[in-house]
Amino acid sequence: MNIVLWIIQILLALLFLFAGITKLLPILPPPPPDLPLPPVWFLKFIGLCELLGGLGLVLPGLFRVKQYLTVLAAIGLTIIMIGATIITIMGPGVGAAVPPLVVGLLCAFVAYGRTKLRPLS
């Protein structure tokens, strides 16, 4: 179970690091103007939270310092993904909301796994 949790944590960390960086740095062209988007400051805030959450999923376990932060990062990212799922359902529809829902469930599994199943020690 420890290996499974580490694999999920690393994959989620890579996903959230990429998502956070793309929100903080305008690497990609802006989306079409007909999409209703939140304010830029809110996107930057979410990007920063995703970046820090991605780091929080792996760094405490790697350095064996304040390992409870991994659980807190997973819980915070779960909350972000709940919001992403709701916003996606309101916009493109239910079909497009499946990826953020799956990512949110994986974050919740990491939080549960690192709390009850196989805590970091």
N, CA, C and O atoms as CSV, one atom per row, in Angstrom:
chain,resi,resn,atom,element,x,y,z
A,1,MET,N,N,0.834,-1.200,0.000
A,1,MET,CA,C,0.000,0.000,0.000
A,1,MET,C,C,0.874,1.258,0.000
A,1,MET,O,O,0.524,2.269,-0.608
A,2,ASN,N,N,2.007,1.181,0.685
A,2,ASN,CA,C,2.901,2.332,0.724
A,2,ASN,C,C,3.389,2.686,-0.683
A,2,ASN,O,O,3.451,3.862,-1.041
A,3,ILE,N,N,3.733,1.675,-1.474
A,3,ILE,CA,C,4.219,1.918,-2.836
A,3,ILE,C,C,3.116,2.510,-3.699
A,3,ILE,O,O,3.364,3.430,-4.478
A,4,VAL,N,N,1.909,1.994,-3.569
A,4,VAL,CA,C,0.767,2.522,-4.341
A,4,VAL,C,C,0.527,3.983,-3.995
A,4,VAL,O,O,0.321,4.810,-4.884
A,5,LEU,N,N,0.551,4.301,-2.708
A,5,LEU,CA,C,0.343,5.691,-2.285
A,5,LEU,C,C,1.451,6.599,-2.815
A,5,LEU,O,O,1.179,7.717,-3.253
A,6,TRP,N,N,2.698,6.126,-2.778
A,6,TRP,CA,C,3.798,6.944,-3.293
A,6,TRP,C,C,3.649,7.191,-4.798
A,6,TRP,O,O,3.893,8.301,-5.271
A,7,ILE,N,N,3.254,6.172,-5.539
A,7,ILE,CA,C,3.068,6.349,-6.983
A,7,ILE,C,C,1.976,7.372,-7.257
A,7,ILE,O,O,2.146,8.254,-8.097
A,8,ILE,N,N,0.849,7.257,-6.548
A,8,ILE,CA,C,-0.248,8.207,-6.737
A,8,ILE,C,C,0.195,9.609,-6.333
A,8,ILE,O,O,-0.112,10.580,-7.025
A,9,GLN,N,N,0.913,9.721,-5.218
A,9,GLN,CA,C,1.380,11.032,-4.769
A,9,GLN,C,C,2.302,11.680,-5.799
A,9,GLN,O,O,2.175,12.872,-6.079
A,10,ILE,N,N,3.208,10.923,-6.354
A,10,ILE,CA,C,4.154,11.485,-7.328
A,10,ILE,C,C,3.425,11.907,-8.596
A,10,ILE,O,O,3.690,12.980,-9.138
A,11,LEU,N,N,2.509,11.067,-9.072
A,11,LEU,CA,C,1.758,11.431,-10.284
A,11,LEU,C,C,0.886,12.658,-10.050
A,11,LEU,O,O,0.813,13.543,-10.902
A,12,LEU,N,N,0.225,12.712,-8.896
A,12,LEU,CA,C,-0.583,13.885,-8.578
A,12,LEU,C,C,0.292,15.127,-8.427
A,12,LEU,O,O,-0.084,16.213,-8.868
A,13,ALA,N,N,1.450,14.966,-7.807
A,13,ALA,CA,C,2.356,16.109,-7.647
A,13,ALA,C,C,2.780,16.656,-9.004
A,13,ALA,O,O,2.795,17.871,-9.206
A,14,LEU,N,N,3.124,15.773,-9.933
A,14,LEU,CA,C,3.505,16.228,-11.278
A,14,LEU,C,C,2.338,16.940,-11.961
A,14,LEU,O,O,2.526,17.976,-12.599
A,15,LEU,N,N,1.148,16.390,-11.828
A,15,LEU,CA,C,-0.041,17.009,-12.419
A,15,LEU,C,C,-0.281,18.407,-11.854
A,15,LEU,O,O,-0.505,19.355,-12.606
A,16,PHE,N,N,-0.234,18.530,-10.526
A,16,PHE,CA,C,-0.520,19.822,-9.908
A,16,PHE,C,C,0.621,20.822,-10.099
A,16,PHE,O,O,0.370,22.024,-10.182
A,17,LEU,N,N,1.853,20.355,-10.168
A,17,LEU,CA,C,2.954,21.265,-10.473
A,17,LEU,C,C,2.785,21.842,-11.876
A,17,LEU,O,O,2.963,23.042,-12.083
A,18,PHE,N,N,2.443,20.991,-12.835
A,18,PHE,CA,C,2.217,21.466,-14.201
A,18,PHE,C,C,1.034,22.432,-14.252
A,18,PHE,O,O,1.121,23.493,-14.869
A,19,ALA,N,N,-0.071,22.060,-13.602
A,19,ALA,CA,C,-1.260,22.915,-13.620
A,19,ALA,C,C,-0.988,24.255,-12.938
A,19,ALA,O,O,-1.429,25.300,-13.418
A,20,GLY,N,N,-0.269,24.224,-11.829
A,20,GLY,CA,C,0.034,25.471,-11.118
A,20,GLY,C,C,0.948,26.385,-11.910
A,20,GLY,O,O,0.740,27.598,-11.953
A,21,ILE,N,N,1.960,25.802,-12.538
A,21,ILE,CA,C,2.897,26.614,-13.319
A,21,ILE,C,C,2.201,27.223,-14.525
A,21,ILE,O,O,2.449,28.382,-14.860
A,22,THR,N,N,1.330,26.459,-15.186
A,22,THR,CA,C,0.647,27.013,-16.360
A,22,THR,C,C,-0.341,28.110,-15.977
A,22,THR,O,O,-0.649,28.972,-16.800
A,23,LYS,N,N,-0.842,28.093,-14.741
A,23,LYS,CA,C,-1.719,29.180,-14.309
A,23,LYS,C,C,-0.919,30.409,-13.881
A,23,LYS,O,O,-1.365,31.542,-14.062
A,24,LEU,N,N,0.258,30.180,-13.316
A,24,LEU,CA,C,1.072,31.302,-12.847
A,24,LEU,C,C,1.846,31.977,-13.979
A,24,LEU,O,O,1.986,33.200,-13.998
A,25,LEU,N,N,2.346,31.180,-14.917
A,25,LEU,CA,C,3.103,31.726,-16.045
A,25,LEU,C,C,2.267,31.574,-17.313
A,25,LEU,O,O,1.814,30.473,-17.625
A,26,PRO,N,N,2.061,32.643,-18.031
A,26,PRO,CA,C,1.244,32.538,-19.248
A,26,PRO,C,C,2.002,31.864,-20.393
A,26,PRO,O,O,2.416,32.525,-21.346
A,27,ILE,N,N,2.181,30.543,-20.292
A,27,ILE,CA,C,2.904,29.789,-21.317
A,27,ILE,C,C,2.001,29.532,-22.524
A,27,ILE,O,O,2.420,29.682,-23.672
A,28,LEU,N,N,0.780,29.151,-22.249
A,28,LEU,CA,C,-0.176,28.831,-23.308
A,28,LEU,C,C,-0.914,30.085,-23.760
A,28,LEU,O,O,-1.015,31.042,-22.993
A,29,PRO,N,N,-1.429,30.105,-24.984
A,29,PRO,CA,C,-2.212,31.261,-25.414
A,29,PRO,C,C,-3.490,31.373,-24.588
A,29,PRO,O,O,-3.996,30.368,-24.087
A,30,PRO,N,N,-4.007,32.577,-24.444
A,30,PRO,CA,C,-5.217,32.743,-23.624
A,30,PRO,C,C,-6.401,32.021,-24.256
A,30,PRO,O,O,-6.465,31.869,-25.476
A,31,PRO,N,N,-7.343,31.575,-23.417
A,31,PRO,CA,C,-8.524,30.893,-23.958
A,31,PRO,C,C,-9.406,31.863,-24.734
A,31,PRO,O,O,-9.253,33.078,-24.615
A,32,PRO,N,N,-10.328,31.325,-25.530
A,32,PRO,CA,C,-11.214,32.204,-26.298
A,32,PRO,C,C,-12.035,33.100,-25.378
A,32,PRO,O,O,-12.372,32.701,-24.264
A,33,PRO,N,N,-12.353,34.293,-25.830
A,33,PRO,CA,C,-13.047,35.246,-24.956
A,33,PRO,C,C,-14.489,34.851,-24.627
A,33,PRO,O,O,-15.077,35.423,-23.709
A,34,ASP,N,N,-15.073,33.897,-25.342
A,34,ASP,CA,C,-16.459,33.532,-25.053
A,34,ASP,C,C,-16.585,32.614,-23.836
A,34,ASP,O,O,-17.701,32.370,-23.377
A,35,LEU,N,N,-15.469,32.094,-23.296
A,35,LEU,CA,C,-15.523,31.268,-22.092
A,35,LEU,C,C,-15.607,32.160,-20.861
A,35,LEU,O,O,-14.808,33.084,-20.713
A,36,PRO,N,N,-16.567,31.894,-19.973
A,36,PRO,CA,C,-16.636,32.684,-18.732
A,36,PRO,C,C,-15.539,32.232,-17.767
A,36,PRO,O,O,-15.576,31.110,-17.263
A,37,LEU,N,N,-14.585,33.089,-17.518
A,37,LEU,CA,C,-13.459,32.754,-16.649
A,37,LEU,C,C,-13.491,33.601,-15.390
A,37,LEU,O,O,-13.979,34.730,-15.410
A,38,PRO,N,N,-12.972,33.060,-14.294
A,38,PRO,CA,C,-12.856,33.875,-13.078
A,38,PRO,C,C,-11.792,34.955,-13.269
A,38,PRO,O,O,-11.038,34.919,-14.241
A,39,PRO,N,N,-11.731,35.904,-12.355
A,39,PRO,CA,C,-10.707,36.960,-12.465
A,39,PRO,C,C,-9.302,36.385,-12.473
A,39,PRO,O,O,-9.053,35.293,-11.963
A,40,VAL,N,N,-8.395,37.143,-13.061
A,40,VAL,CA,C,-7.002,36.693,-13.200
A,40,VAL,C,C,-6.371,36.444,-11.833
A,40,VAL,O,O,-5.639,35.469,-11.662
A,41,TRP,N,N,-6.644,37.307,-10.862
A,41,TRP,CA,C,-6.046,37.133,-9.541
A,41,TRP,C,C,-6.485,35.817,-8.910
A,41,TRP,O,O,-5.712,35.191,-8.185
A,42,PHE,N,N,-7.724,35.389,-9.178
A,42,PHE,CA,C,-8.207,34.129,-8.615
A,42,PHE,C,C,-7.517,32.939,-9.277
A,42,PHE,O,O,-7.177,31.966,-8.605
A,43,LEU,N,N,-7.311,33.014,-10.580
A,43,LEU,CA,C,-6.581,31.948,-11.277
A,43,LEU,C,C,-5.143,31.849,-10.766
A,43,LEU,O,O,-4.612,30.750,-10.606
A,44,LYS,N,N,-4.519,32.994,-10.512
A,44,LYS,CA,C,-3.150,32.988,-9.975
A,44,LYS,C,C,-3.126,32.373,-8.571
A,44,LYS,O,O,-2.207,31.628,-8.229
A,45,PHE,N,N,-4.139,32.690,-7.769
A,45,PHE,CA,C,-4.240,32.125,-6.431
A,45,PHE,C,C,-4.401,30.606,-6.489
A,45,PHE,O,O,-3.729,29.879,-5.758
A,46,ILE,N,N,-5.287,30.132,-7.353
A,46,ILE,CA,C,-5.485,28.690,-7.507
A,46,ILE,C,C,-4.195,28.036,-8.016
A,46,ILE,O,O,-3.825,26.955,-7.558
A,47,GLY,N,N,-3.514,28.686,-8.961
A,47,GLY,CA,C,-2.246,28.159,-9.458
A,47,GLY,C,C,-1.211,28.035,-8.357
A,47,GLY,O,O,-0.490,27.040,-8.293
A,48,LEU,N,N,-1.130,29.034,-7.490
A,48,LEU,CA,C,-0.189,28.982,-6.372
A,48,LEU,C,C,-0.567,27.861,-5.406
A,48,LEU,O,O,0.305,27.139,-4.921
A,49,CYS,N,N,-1.856,27.712,-5.127
A,49,CYS,CA,C,-2.305,26.625,-4.251
A,49,CYS,C,C,-1.989,25.261,-4.851
A,49,CYS,O,O,-1.571,24.350,-4.137
A,50,GLU,N,N,-2.184,25.117,-6.156
A,50,GLU,CA,C,-1.867,23.851,-6.805
A,50,GLU,C,C,-0.369,23.575,-6.774
A,50,GLU,O,O,0.050,22.441,-6.540
A,51,LEU,N,N,0.424,24.585,-7.005
A,51,LEU,CA,C,1.880,24.429,-6.975
A,51,LEU,C,C,2.351,24.008,-5.583
A,51,LEU,O,O,3.117,23.055,-5.441
A,52,LEU,N,N,1.891,24.719,-4.566
A,52,LEU,CA,C,2.292,24.385,-3.198
A,52,LEU,C,C,1.726,23.038,-2.758
A,52,LEU,O,O,2.391,22.285,-2.048
A,53,GLY,N,N,0.493,22.734,-3.181
A,53,GLY,CA,C,-0.095,21.436,-2.853
A,53,GLY,C,C,0.661,20.292,-3.495
A,53,GLY,O,O,0.863,19.249,-2.873
A,54,GLY,N,N,1.084,20.483,-4.749
A,54,GLY,CA,C,1.878,19.455,-5.422
A,54,GLY,C,C,3.184,19.200,-4.702
A,54,GLY,O,O,3.600,18.051,-4.548
A,55,LEU,N,N,3.833,20.262,-4.261
A,55,LEU,CA,C,5.067,20.095,-3.485
A,55,LEU,C,C,4.783,19.438,-2.138
A,55,LEU,O,O,5.568,18.622,-1.655
A,56,GLY,N,N,3.654,19.801,-1.541
A,56,GLY,CA,C,3.292,19.243,-0.239
A,56,GLY,C,C,2.943,17.772,-0.275
A,56,GLY,O,O,2.983,17.100,0.755
A,57,LEU,N,N,2.603,17.262,-1.441
A,57,LEU,CA,C,2.299,15.836,-1.542
A,57,LEU,C,C,3.540,14.959,-1.410
A,57,LEU,O,O,3.449,13.824,-0.943
A,58,VAL,N,N,4.700,15.478,-1.818
A,58,VAL,CA,C,5.884,14.614,-1.838
A,58,VAL,C,C,7.026,15.077,-0.933
A,58,VAL,O,O,7.715,14.239,-0.350
A,59,LEU,N,N,7.241,16.361,-0.802
A,59,LEU,CA,C,8.425,16.829,-0.072
A,59,LEU,C,C,8.456,16.439,1.405
A,59,LEU,O,O,9.516,16.038,1.885
A,60,PRO,N,N,7.347,16.533,2.154
A,60,PRO,CA,C,7.437,16.112,3.567
A,60,PRO,C,C,7.825,14.648,3.730
A,60,PRO,O,O,8.566,14.303,4.650
A,61,GLY,N,N,7.336,13.794,2.853
A,61,GLY,CA,C,7.696,12.380,2.942
A,61,GLY,C,C,9.130,12.112,2.525
A,61,GLY,O,O,9.798,11.252,3.100
A,62,LEU,N,N,9.606,12.847,1.525
A,62,LEU,CA,C,10.986,12.654,1.074
A,62,LEU,C,C,11.996,13.108,2.113
A,62,LEU,O,O,12.995,12.434,2.366
A,63,PHE,N,N,11.721,14.266,2.715
A,63,PHE,CA,C,12.660,14.816,3.691
A,63,PHE,C,C,12.362,14.377,5.120
A,63,PHE,O,O,13.130,14.676,6.035
A,64,ARG,N,N,11.245,13.664,5.317
A,64,ARG,CA,C,10.834,13.166,6.631
A,64,ARG,C,C,10.754,14.290,7.664
A,64,ARG,O,O,11.224,14.158,8.794
A,65,VAL,N,N,10.143,15.400,7.241
A,65,VAL,CA,C,9.958,16.556,8.107
A,65,VAL,C,C,8.489,16.968,8.029
A,65,VAL,O,O,7.954,17.167,6.938
A,66,LYS,N,N,7.849,17.094,9.168
A,66,LYS,CA,C,6.444,17.531,9.245
A,66,LYS,C,C,5.575,16.770,8.236
A,66,LYS,O,O,4.947,17.372,7.366
A,67,GLN,N,N,5.550,15.476,8.362
A,67,GLN,CA,C,4.885,14.625,7.382
A,67,GLN,C,C,3.369,14.761,7.392
A,67,GLN,O,O,2.711,14.303,6.458
A,68,TYR,N,N,2.800,15.373,8.417
A,68,TYR,CA,C,1.366,15.635,8.437
A,68,TYR,C,C,0.967,16.611,7.329
A,68,TYR,O,O,-0.203,16.685,6.955
A,69,LEU,N,N,1.935,17.354,6.809
A,69,LEU,CA,C,1.635,18.306,5.732
A,69,LEU,C,C,1.193,17.606,4.457
A,69,LEU,O,O,0.477,18.195,3.648
A,70,THR,N,N,1.609,16.358,4.265
A,70,THR,CA,C,1.164,15.599,3.094
A,70,THR,C,C,-0.343,15.407,3.137
A,70,THR,O,O,-1.019,15.565,2.121
A,71,VAL,N,N,-0.872,15.067,4.306
A,71,VAL,CA,C,-2.316,14.884,4.452
A,71,VAL,C,C,-3.041,16.212,4.243
A,71,VAL,O,O,-4.073,16.264,3.574
A,72,LEU,N,N,-2.499,17.280,4.815
A,72,LEU,CA,C,-3.134,18.594,4.641
A,72,LEU,C,C,-3.106,19.038,3.183
A,72,LEU,O,O,-4.078,19.618,2.699
A,73,ALA,N,N,-2.023,18.780,2.485
A,73,ALA,CA,C,-1.937,19.123,1.063
A,73,ALA,C,C,-2.968,18.325,0.270
A,73,ALA,O,O,-3.628,18.874,-0.612
A,74,ALA,N,N,-3.111,17.045,0.571
A,74,ALA,CA,C,-4.082,16.214,-0.142
A,74,ALA,C,C,-5.508,16.685,0.129
A,74,ALA,O,O,-6.339,16.689,-0.780
A,75,ILE,N,N,-5.798,17.080,1.359
A,75,ILE,CA,C,-7.132,17.592,1.682
A,75,ILE,C,C,-7.388,18.904,0.953
A,75,ILE,O,O,-8.468,19.100,0.395
A,76,GLY,N,N,-6.413,19.800,0.950
A,76,GLY,CA,C,-6.570,21.071,0.242
A,76,GLY,C,C,-6.773,20.885,-1.248
A,76,GLY,O,O,-7.602,21.564,-1.853
A,77,LEU,N,N,-6.029,19.978,-1.840
A,77,LEU,CA,C,-6.183,19.710,-3.269
A,77,LEU,C,C,-7.518,19.030,-3.563
A,77,LEU,O,O,-8.092,19.233,-4.633
A,78,THR,N,N,-8.014,18.232,-2.632
A,78,THR,CA,C,-9.346,17.646,-2.796
A,78,THR,C,C,-10.399,18.740,-2.852
A,78,THR,O,O,-11.314,18.685,-3.673
A,79,ILE,N,N,-10.272,19.725,-1.986
A,79,ILE,CA,C,-11.224,20.845,-1.980
A,79,ILE,C,C,-11.151,21.617,-3.296
A,79,ILE,O,O,-12.181,21.986,-3.860
A,80,ILE,N,N,-9.944,21.858,-3.780
A,80,ILE,CA,C,-9.795,22.545,-5.063
A,80,ILE,C,C,-10.446,21.740,-6.178
A,80,ILE,O,O,-11.108,22.311,-7.046
A,81,MET,N,N,-10.269,20.435,-6.168
A,81,MET,CA,C,-10.839,19.604,-7.233
A,81,MET,C,C,-12.355,19.483,-7.122
A,81,MET,O,O,-13.025,19.292,-8.137
A,82,ILE,N,N,-12.912,19.589,-5.921
A,82,ILE,CA,C,-14.377,19.649,-5.794
A,82,ILE,C,C,-14.887,20.895,-6.496
A,82,ILE,O,O,-15.863,20.836,-7.244
A,83,GLY,N,N,-14.229,22.020,-6.258
A,83,GLY,CA,C,-14.605,23.252,-6.948
A,83,GLY,C,C,-14.440,23.150,-8.450
A,83,GLY,O,O,-15.288,23.628,-9.203
A,84,ALA,N,N,-13.349,22.528,-8.895
A,84,ALA,CA,C,-13.118,22.368,-10.331
A,84,ALA,C,C,-14.193,21.488,-10.953
A,84,ALA,O,O,-14.637,21.754,-12.071
A,85,THR,N,N,-14.615,20.451,-10.250
A,85,THR,CA,C,-15.657,19.565,-10.766
A,85,THR,C,C,-16.979,20.312,-10.890
A,85,THR,O,O,-17.673,20.177,-11.898
A,86,ILE,N,N,-17.329,21.088,-9.892
A,86,ILE,CA,C,-18.593,21.844,-9.922
A,86,ILE,C,C,-18.575,22.868,-11.045
A,86,ILE,O,O,-19.546,22.988,-11.792
A,87,ILE,N,N,-17.484,23.604,-11.169
A,87,ILE,CA,C,-17.381,24.617,-12.223
A,87,ILE,C,C,-17.441,23.961,-13.604
A,87,ILE,O,O,-18.049,24.505,-14.526
A,88,THR,N,N,-16.814,22.803,-13.744
A,88,THR,CA,C,-16.823,22.112,-15.035
A,88,THR,C,C,-18.216,21.593,-15.369
A,88,THR,O,O,-18.626,21.631,-16.529
A,89,ILE,N,N,-18.944,21.112,-14.377
A,89,ILE,CA,C,-20.321,20.670,-14.621
A,89,ILE,C,C,-21.179,21.846,-15.064
A,89,ILE,O,O,-22.013,21.701,-15.957
A,90,MET,N,N,-20.984,23.006,-14.449
A,90,MET,CA,C,-21.767,24.193,-14.813
A,90,MET,C,C,-21.410,24.705,-16.203
A,90,MET,O,O,-22.251,25.303,-16.874
A,91,GLY,N,N,-20.182,24.479,-16.641
A,91,GLY,CA,C,-19.745,24.963,-17.944
A,91,GLY,C,C,-19.952,23.934,-19.033
A,91,GLY,O,O,-21.058,23.803,-19.557
A,92,PRO,N,N,-18.895,23.193,-19.387
A,92,PRO,CA,C,-18.992,22.233,-20.499
A,92,PRO,C,C,-19.944,21.068,-20.261
A,92,PRO,O,O,-20.497,20.542,-21.226
A,93,GLY,N,N,-20.156,20.645,-19.027
A,93,GLY,CA,C,-21.079,19.554,-18.779
A,93,GLY,C,C,-20.484,18.439,-17.949
A,93,GLY,O,O,-19.331,18.498,-17.523
A,94,VAL,N,N,-21.304,17.416,-17.730
A,94,VAL,CA,C,-20.930,16.326,-16.843
A,94,VAL,C,C,-19.778,15.499,-17.416
A,94,VAL,O,O,-18.897,15.067,-16.672
A,95,GLY,N,N,-19.778,15.281,-18.704
A,95,GLY,CA,C,-18.720,14.471,-19.312
A,95,GLY,C,C,-17.344,15.067,-19.111
A,95,GLY,O,O,-16.379,14.340,-18.877
A,96,ALA,N,N,-17.243,16.375,-19.199
A,96,ALA,CA,C,-15.952,17.042,-19.023
A,96,ALA,C,C,-15.529,17.091,-17.560
A,96,ALA,O,O,-14.369,17.373,-17.260
A,97,ALA,N,N,-16.460,16.820,-16.646
A,97,ALA,CA,C,-16.154,16.889,-15.220
A,97,ALA,C,C,-15.554,15.596,-14.675
A,97,ALA,O,O,-15.175,15.539,-13.505
A,98,VAL,N,N,-15.465,14.570,-15.496
A,98,VAL,CA,C,-14.929,13.287,-15.013
A,98,VAL,C,C,-13.451,13.393,-14.625
A,98,VAL,O,O,-13.095,12.913,-13.549
A,99,PRO,N,N,-12.562,13.996,-15.440
A,99,PRO,CA,C,-11.152,14.083,-15.015
A,99,PRO,C,C,-10.934,14.808,-13.687
A,99,PRO,O,O,-10.217,14.280,-12.837
A,100,PRO,N,N,-11.520,16.002,-13.462
A,100,PRO,CA,C,-11.290,16.609,-12.144
A,100,PRO,C,C,-11.903,15.796,-11.000
A,100,PRO,O,O,-11.393,15.818,-9.880
A,101,LEU,N,N,-12.988,15.084,-11.277
A,101,LEU,CA,C,-13.578,14.234,-10.250
A,101,LEU,C,C,-12.636,13.090,-9.885
A,101,LEU,O,O,-12.457,12.789,-8.705
A,102,VAL,N,N,-12.035,12.456,-10.881
A,102,VAL,CA,C,-11.095,11.357,-10.629
A,102,VAL,C,C,-9.870,11.865,-9.873
A,102,VAL,O,O,-9.412,11.216,-8.933
A,103,VAL,N,N,-9.340,13.009,-10.272
A,103,VAL,CA,C,-8.178,13.576,-9.580
A,103,VAL,C,C,-8.542,13.906,-8.136
A,103,VAL,O,O,-7.751,13.660,-7.225
A,104,GLY,N,N,-9.723,14.457,-7.925
A,104,GLY,CA,C,-10.171,14.748,-6.562
A,104,GLY,C,C,-10.312,13.489,-5.718
A,104,GLY,O,O,-9.948,13.486,-4.542
A,105,LEU,N,N,-10.836,12.423,-6.310
A,105,LEU,CA,C,-10.952,11.157,-5.583
A,105,LEU,C,C,-9.576,10.580,-5.248
A,105,LEU,O,O,-9.386,10.003,-4.177
A,106,LEU,N,N,-8.628,10.735,-6.155
A,106,LEU,CA,C,-7.261,10.269,-5.869
A,106,LEU,C,C,-6.634,11.078,-4.734
A,106,LEU,O,O,-5.937,10.521,-3.885
A,107,CYS,N,N,-6.879,12.375,-4.718
A,107,CYS,CA,C,-6.374,13.210,-3.618
A,107,CYS,C,C,-6.998,12.790,-2.291
A,107,CYS,O,O,-6.313,12.710,-1.271
A,108,ALA,N,N,-8.304,12.523,-2.311
A,108,ALA,CA,C,-8.976,12.065,-1.095
A,108,ALA,C,C,-8.427,10.715,-0.649
A,108,ALA,O,O,-8.288,10.467,0.549
A,109,PHE,N,N,-8.113,9.838,-1.608
A,109,PHE,CA,C,-7.535,8.536,-1.273
A,109,PHE,C,C,-6.158,8.702,-0.631
A,109,PHE,O,O,-5.830,7.990,0.318
A,110,VAL,N,N,-5.358,9.626,-1.135
A,110,VAL,CA,C,-4.045,9.879,-0.531
A,110,VAL,C,C,-4.214,10.400,0.892
A,110,VAL,O,O,-3.499,9.975,1.799
A,111,ALA,N,N,-5.158,11.321,1.089
A,111,ALA,CA,C,-5.385,11.845,2.438
A,111,ALA,C,C,-5.816,10.731,3.384
A,111,ALA,O,O,-5.320,10.644,4.507
A,112,TYR,N,N,-6.734,9.881,2.940
A,112,TYR,CA,C,-7.191,8.766,3.774
A,112,TYR,C,C,-6.064,7.751,3.981
A,112,TYR,O,O,-5.844,7.275,5.095
A,113,GLY,N,N,-5.364,7.431,2.911
A,113,GLY,CA,C,-4.300,6.434,2.998
A,113,GLY,C,C,-3.178,6.856,3.906
A,113,GLY,O,O,-2.646,6.038,4.656
A,114,ARG,N,N,-2.808,8.121,3.854
A,114,ARG,CA,C,-1.713,8.599,4.707
A,114,ARG,C,C,-2.179,8.892,6.129
A,114,ARG,O,O,-1.357,9.152,7.008
A,115,THR,N,N,-3.490,8.852,6.364
A,115,THR,CA,C,-4.000,9.026,7.715
A,115,THR,C,C,-4.262,7.681,8.382
A,115,THR,O,O,-3.851,7.451,9.520
A,116,LYS,N,N,-4.954,6.789,7.659
A,116,LYS,CA,C,-5.416,5.537,8.279
A,116,LYS,C,C,-4.670,4.292,7.789
A,116,LYS,O,O,-4.273,3.452,8.597
A,117,LEU,N,N,-4.477,4.167,6.477
A,117,LEU,CA,C,-3.943,2.916,5.935
A,117,LEU,C,C,-2.446,2.758,6.147
A,117,LEU,O,O,-1.986,1.750,6.685
A,118,ARG,N,N,-1.699,3.751,5.723
A,118,ARG,CA,C,-0.234,3.657,5.774
A,118,ARG,C,C,0.346,5.044,6.030
A,118,ARG,O,O,0.867,5.672,5.109
A,119,PRO,N,N,0.261,5.536,7.285
A,119,PRO,CA,C,0.827,6.856,7.584
A,119,PRO,C,C,2.329,6.885,7.353
A,119,PRO,O,O,3.020,5.880,7.518
A,120,LEU,N,N,2.816,8.050,6.970
A,120,LEU,CA,C,4.264,8.227,6.821
A,120,LEU,C,C,4.890,8.175,8.221
A,120,LEU,O,O,4.357,8.735,9.180
A,121,SER,N,N,6.010,7.502,8.309
A,121,SER,CA,C,6.660,7.416,9.633
A,121,SER,C,C,8.124,7.756,9.530
A,121,SER,O,O,8.835,7.738,10.535
